[in-house]
């Protein structure tokens, strides 16, 4: 047999690896990503690079570890993202590195004061999902506080819908509080218009008793996104922290990821973003690529 060139050798090696993946699944080809969706990363944990003016460097670093999509934060609502006010340039840098972007976080303050500018920036980037981390009505709200927050957000979401945007809500702080023996999050699922507001589940809230698969099956079609972290609930919390467990790479903690992604189909999830340090993101992306759901 004639000697193979280096290029031919690499091509054959890739084919052999693909065949091995096929056989490992008993004849059914393994999915590269859970649900066949792009593996995403939220840019918030890596904001220092953006603040330092190295957004292109961040895009390259994420692409190099297998990230296929990113979720941004608005330059009008997040100070560290202020260098990214040119939405069209953001879109170009991401495209140059093969990264998709349809989702971003926005602050409640900016949506109250300059929603139209935020929508314009989102459109320039190519974003269609506008999410807020929290409605921010305090950690010990009353039922009236919850209703006022929901009414305001329904109005904001209605204006966004007219501009072709889907508004979303994360779960932090206010959303994981309790009101009259009920979770504020559950109350908001009842008060927010299902057509106007979708939800993004923060996986780390399992440390506070919020289990994603339970919510996805209880509220079908209400969720369109997840922030991915795994939590080792058996590990002692860091000093000064009141919640249980510590963050670890996907697959090394207490979350049942096959159950989570299976339920995500019912919940309506269309994208997910690892929200961890670069080191943990690298490990989590590799684990997600190997996860067969």
C-alpha positions as CSV (number, residue, x, y, z in Angstrom):
1,X,0.0,0.0,0.0
2,X,1.3,3.5,-0.9
3,X,2.3,5.7,2.0
4,X,-0.4,8.1,3.2
5,X,0.2,11.8,3.2
6,X,-0.3,13.6,6.4
7,X,-3.6,15.1,5.1
8,X,-4.9,11.7,4.0
9,X,-3.9,10.2,7.4
10,X,-5.8,12.9,9.3
11,X,-8.9,12.4,7.1
12,X,-8.9,8.7,7.6
13,X,-8.4,9.2,11.4
14,X,-11.4,11.5,11.5
15,X,-13.5,9.0,9.6
16,X,-12.4,6.2,12.0
17,X,-13.4,8.4,15.0
18,X,-16.8,9.0,13.5
19,X,-17.3,5.3,12.9
20,X,-16.3,4.6,16.5
21,X,-18.9,7.1,17.7
22,X,-21.5,5.4,15.6
23,X,-20.7,2.0,17.0
24,X,-20.5,3.3,20.6
25,X,-24.2,4.1,20.3
26,X,-25.0,0.6,19.2
27,X,-25.4,1.6,15.6
28,X,-27.2,4.9,16.3
29,X,-24.9,7.9,15.7
30,X,-24.2,9.9,18.9
31,X,-25.5,13.4,19.0
32,X,-22.7,16.0,19.3
33,X,-24.8,18.2,21.5
34,X,-27.9,17.6,23.8
35,X,-31.1,18.1,21.8
36,X,-29.0,18.9,18.7
37,X,-28.8,22.5,19.9
38,X,-25.6,24.7,19.7
39,X,-23.6,24.7,22.9
40,X,-23.7,28.2,24.2
41,X,-21.8,30.3,26.8
42,X,-23.0,33.4,28.7
43,X,-20.4,36.1,28.4
44,X,-20.9,37.5,31.9
45,X,-18.3,35.3,33.6
46,X,-15.8,36.5,31.1
47,X,-16.7,40.2,31.3
48,X,-13.2,41.3,32.3
49,X,-11.9,40.6,28.8
50,X,-14.8,42.7,27.4
51,X,-14.1,45.5,29.9
52,X,-10.4,45.4,28.8
53,X,-11.4,45.8,25.2
54,X,-10.6,42.3,24.1
55,X,-14.0,41.0,22.9
56,X,-12.5,39.5,19.8
57,X,-10.1,37.6,22.1
58,X,-13.0,36.3,24.1
59,X,-14.8,35.2,21.0
60,X,-11.8,33.3,19.8
61,X,-11.2,31.7,23.2
62,X,-14.8,30.4,23.4
63,X,-14.8,29.2,19.9
64,X,-11.5,27.3,20.5
65,X,-13.1,25.3,23.3
66,X,-16.1,24.3,21.3
67,X,-18.6,27.0,22.1
68,X,-21.0,27.6,19.2
69,X,-23.2,30.4,20.5
70,X,-23.0,33.2,23.0
71,X,-25.4,35.1,25.1
72,X,-24.5,38.8,25.6
73,X,-25.3,41.4,28.2
74,X,-26.4,44.9,27.1
75,X,-23.8,47.6,27.1
76,X,-26.5,50.0,28.3
77,X,-27.4,48.0,31.4
78,X,-24.0,46.4,32.3
79,X,-21.0,48.7,32.8
80,X,-18.4,46.1,31.9
81,X,-20.1,45.7,28.5
82,X,-20.0,49.4,27.7
83,X,-17.3,49.0,25.0
84,X,-19.9,47.0,22.9
85,X,-22.3,49.8,22.0
86,X,-21.8,49.2,18.3
87,X,-24.2,46.3,17.8
88,X,-23.2,45.7,14.2
89,X,-19.5,45.4,15.1
90,X,-20.5,42.9,17.8
91,X,-22.3,40.9,15.2
92,X,-19.3,41.0,12.9
93,X,-16.8,39.9,15.5
94,X,-19.0,37.0,16.5
95,X,-19.6,36.0,12.9
96,X,-15.8,36.1,12.3
97,X,-15.4,33.4,14.9
98,X,-18.4,31.3,13.9
99,X,-20.5,32.2,16.9
100,X,-24.2,32.6,16.8
101,X,-26.0,35.1,19.1
102,X,-29.8,35.4,19.5
103,X,-30.0,36.1,23.3
104,X,-28.9,38.8,25.7
105,X,-29.5,40.1,29.2
106,X,-30.8,43.6,29.8
107,X,-31.3,45.5,33.0
108,X,-34.8,46.5,34.2
109,X,-33.6,50.1,34.6
110,X,-32.6,50.4,30.9
111,X,-35.8,48.8,29.7
112,X,-37.8,51.3,31.8
113,X,-35.8,54.3,30.6
114,X,-34.6,53.5,27.1
115,X,-36.2,50.4,25.8
116,X,-36.2,51.5,22.2
117,X,-32.4,52.0,22.2
118,X,-31.9,48.6,23.7
119,X,-34.2,47.0,21.1
120,X,-32.2,48.8,18.3
121,X,-28.9,47.5,19.7
122,X,-30.4,44.0,19.9
123,X,-31.5,44.1,16.3
124,X,-28.1,45.2,15.2
125,X,-26.5,42.2,16.9
126,X,-29.2,39.8,15.6
127,X,-30.7,39.2,19.0
128,X,-34.4,38.1,19.3
129,X,-34.5,37.1,22.9
130,X,-34.3,39.9,25.5
131,X,-34.0,38.6,29.1
132,X,-33.8,40.3,32.5
133,X,-31.9,38.6,35.3
134,X,-34.5,39.7,37.9
135,X,-37.5,42.0,38.2
136,X,-35.7,43.3,41.3
137,X,-38.6,43.9,43.7
138,X,-36.6,42.9,46.7
139,X,-35.7,39.7,48.6
140,X,-38.8,39.9,50.9
141,X,-41.6,41.1,48.7
142,X,-45.3,41.3,49.5
143,X,-48.0,39.9,47.2
144,X,-48.7,43.5,46.0
145,X,-45.0,43.8,45.1
146,X,-45.1,40.7,43.0
147,X,-48.3,41.8,41.2
148,X,-46.8,45.3,40.5
149,X,-43.6,43.7,39.1
150,X,-45.5,41.3,36.9
151,X,-47.8,44.1,35.6
152,X,-44.8,46.3,34.7
153,X,-43.0,43.4,33.0
154,X,-46.0,42.5,31.0
155,X,-46.1,46.1,29.6
156,X,-42.4,46.0,28.8
157,X,-42.8,42.6,27.1
158,X,-45.8,43.8,25.1
159,X,-43.7,46.7,23.7
160,X,-40.9,44.3,22.9
161,X,-43.3,42.0,21.1
162,X,-44.4,44.8,18.8
163,X,-40.8,45.2,17.8
164,X,-40.4,41.5,17.1
165,X,-38.6,40.6,20.3
166,X,-39.4,37.8,22.8
167,X,-39.0,39.0,26.4
168,X,-37.7,36.5,29.0
169,X,-37.1,36.2,32.7
170,X,-34.3,34.6,34.6
171,X,-34.6,33.5,38.3
172,X,-32.4,35.2,40.8
173,X,-32.9,37.1,44.1
174,X,-36.5,38.3,43.9
175,X,-37.7,35.3,41.9
176,X,-36.4,32.8,44.4
177,X,-38.0,34.5,47.4
178,X,-41.2,33.4,49.2
179,X,-44.5,35.2,49.5
180,X,-47.2,33.8,51.9
181,X,-45.7,30.3,51.7
182,X,-45.5,30.3,47.9
183,X,-42.5,30.7,45.7
184,X,-42.4,34.1,43.9
185,X,-41.2,32.3,40.8
186,X,-44.4,30.2,40.7
187,X,-46.5,33.2,41.3
188,X,-44.8,35.0,38.4
189,X,-45.4,32.0,36.1
190,X,-49.1,32.6,36.8
191,X,-49.1,36.4,36.5
192,X,-46.9,36.9,33.4
193,X,-48.5,36.5,30.0
194,X,-47.3,33.2,28.5
195,X,-47.3,34.7,25.0
196,X,-45.2,37.7,26.0
197,X,-42.8,36.3,28.6
198,X,-40.8,33.1,28.4
199,X,-38.4,31.9,31.2
200,X,-34.7,31.1,31.4
201,X,-33.9,28.6,34.1
202,X,-30.8,29.1,36.3
203,X,-29.6,25.6,37.0
204,X,-27.6,26.6,40.1
205,X,-30.8,27.4,41.9
206,X,-31.1,23.6,42.6
207,X,-29.1,24.6,45.7
208,X,-32.2,26.5,46.8
209,X,-34.6,23.7,45.9
210,X,-35.4,24.7,42.4
211,X,-35.2,21.6,40.1
212,X,-35.3,22.4,36.4
213,X,-36.9,19.1,35.3
214,X,-39.8,19.6,37.7
215,X,-40.5,23.1,36.3
216,X,-40.1,22.1,32.7
217,X,-42.7,19.3,33.1
218,X,-45.1,21.4,35.3
219,X,-45.1,24.4,33.0
220,X,-44.8,23.0,29.4
221,X,-43.9,25.5,26.8
222,X,-43.0,28.3,29.2
223,X,-39.2,28.0,29.1
224,X,-36.9,28.8,26.2
225,X,-33.5,28.9,27.8
226,X,-31.2,27.6,30.5
227,X,-28.1,28.8,32.2
228,X,-25.9,25.8,32.7
229,X,-24.0,25.1,35.9
230,X,-23.6,21.8,37.8
231,X,-23.7,21.9,41.6
232,X,-22.3,19.3,44.0
233,X,-24.9,19.5,46.8
234,X,-22.8,17.2,49.0
235,X,-19.9,19.6,49.1
236,X,-19.8,22.2,52.0
237,X,-20.6,25.7,50.7
238,X,-17.8,28.2,50.5
239,X,-17.3,30.3,53.7
240,X,-19.9,33.0,54.1
241,X,-22.3,31.3,51.6
242,X,-25.8,30.3,52.9
243,X,-26.7,27.9,50.1
244,X,-25.6,24.3,49.8
245,X,-23.0,22.9,47.4
246,X,-20.4,24.3,45.1
247,X,-20.2,24.8,41.3
248,X,-18.5,22.0,39.4
249,X,-18.3,21.0,35.7
250,X,-21.3,19.5,34.0
251,X,-21.6,15.8,35.0
252,X,-19.6,16.1,38.2
253,X,-22.3,17.4,40.4
254,X,-25.8,16.5,41.6
255,X,-27.9,17.4,38.6
256,X,-29.3,14.6,36.4
257,X,-28.6,16.0,33.0
258,X,-30.3,13.4,30.9
259,X,-33.5,14.0,32.9
260,X,-33.0,17.7,32.6
261,X,-32.6,17.8,28.9
262,X,-35.4,15.3,28.3
263,X,-37.7,17.5,30.3
264,X,-36.4,20.5,28.5
265,X,-38.1,19.3,25.4
266,X,-41.4,19.6,27.2
267,X,-40.5,22.9,28.7
268,X,-39.8,24.4,25.3
269,X,-36.1,25.1,25.7
270,X,-34.5,26.3,22.5
271,X,-31.0,27.3,23.7
272,X,-28.7,26.9,26.7
273,X,-25.6,28.8,27.9
274,X,-22.9,27.6,30.2
275,X,-22.4,30.3,32.8
276,X,-19.1,29.4,34.5
277,X,-15.5,30.4,34.7
278,X,-13.4,29.7,31.6
279,X,-11.8,26.7,33.2
280,X,-15.2,25.2,34.2
281,X,-16.7,26.3,30.9
282,X,-14.1,24.2,29.0
283,X,-14.8,21.1,31.0
284,X,-18.6,21.6,30.8
285,X,-18.6,22.1,27.0
286,X,-16.6,18.9,26.6
287,X,-19.1,17.1,28.8
288,X,-22.1,18.5,26.9
289,X,-20.6,17.4,23.6
290,X,-20.4,13.8,25.0
291,X,-23.9,13.8,26.5
292,X,-26.4,11.7,24.5
293,X,-30.0,12.9,25.0
